[in-house]
Amino acid sequence: QVQLVESGGGSVQAGGSLRLSCSPSTYIGGIFCVGWFRQSPGKEREGVATISHGGTGTRYAADVKGRFTITQDNDNNTLVLEMNNVKVDDTAMYYCVTDRPGRFRETCPLDGHYDYWGQGIQVTVSS
């Protein structure tokens, strides 16, 4: 079992920035695929960004590309999502996700096929 603890988030005005962090209970360098998903009431859960082991590859949802940046800090064992120029439509519960340690995939998809999920952290963007 891997526990994921998110931090950061909160309320911000449109155009502002937020920084989300995730600290897994195991060594993040031993997990090939990690990322962030989000869900709003009435909407289906969607992948926001993923990053492969060692930060060699990233994927972003079309709506956030150019505004959000996902990074992995192995030394501090954290996963970070930097959210810039946020929009009202970015309002959602954001979830840190990871594959199980040792699982290998050629790519890290923007869908729900991940083994572990955090409890979620709320991001609210106001106009």
N, C-alpha and C positions, 0 to 999 in steps of 0.2 A: 504494500500500500504506500502511495505517495500522497502526502498532504501538501496542498498549495495554499499559501496565504497571500492575498492581495493587499496592497496599501496604496494610498494616494486617492485620487478621484475627488469627488465633491461637486460643488456648484461653481460655474464659471459663465461669464458672458460670452456671447457669440464673438468669434474673432480672437478669443483668448487661448491660453494653453494650459494643459494639464500633463502630469507625469504619473503613470501607473507603474507599480513595481510588483513583482511576484517572487516569493521566496519558497522554493520547494524544500521538502524535508529530506530529499536525497540530492546527491551531486548532480547538478544540471548538465555538467559535461558528459555524463553517462546516458543522457537522453537525446535521441536523434532529432525528434520533432517536438517543438514547443511553440506556443502561440497565444493569441487572444481572440476570443469570440465575444459577441454581444447580443442582447435580446431586449426588445422593448415590448410593453403590453400590446397585444394584438398583432405582433409581428413574429415571424419565425426567427429562430436563432441563426446568426450568420457569422462566418469567419471574418475577422478584421485583418489579421496579419499573422504570418507564421515565419519561423526561422529554423533553418536546419542546423545540425550539430556544428559547432564552431563558427556559426554565423556566415557560412559559405553561400547561403542562398536564402532569399526572402520572397514572400508573396504578400500582396496587399489586395484588399477589396478595391474595386474600381473607384468607389466613392471616397475612399480615404487616401488613395495613392497621391503622393506629393504633399500630404498634410501630416500623416502619421509616420513614425519611424519606430521599428522594432529592433531592439538590440539585446544581446546576451552577454552578461558579465560573469565569466566562469570564476574569477578570483573572489568575487563577492557572492557568488551563487544566486544571482538574481536575473530575472527577465524583466525588461523595461519596455513600456510603450509610451513614447512621447507624442502627445496630441497637440498639434498646432493649428491655428486658424479654425477652431472648432465651430460647428454649426448646430443649430437647434436639433436637427435630425440625428446628431450624434448622441443625443440623450438616450441612455440605455444602461442596463446592468452589464458590466464587463467581466468576463471570466478568463482567468488564466488556465490554459490547458497544456497537457503534456502527454506524450506516449509513455508507455511503461519502460523502465530502464532495460536496455538491451535490444529493444525492438528497432529494426532497421526498415526504413522505407526510402525508396529512391527520391521521392519528393514529399513535401509536407503540405497537404491539401487544405483548402479553405472550406472544409465541411466538418461534420460532427464526429468524424472517426478518430477520436482521441480517447485515451484510456482513463485519464484523471482530470478532474475539474475542480477548480476552487469554488468557494462559496459565492463569489461574485462581489463586485464593488460598484456602487451607483455613481454614474456621471450624469449630471444635469446641466444642460446648456440653456441659458435664458437669452431672450432677445432684448 
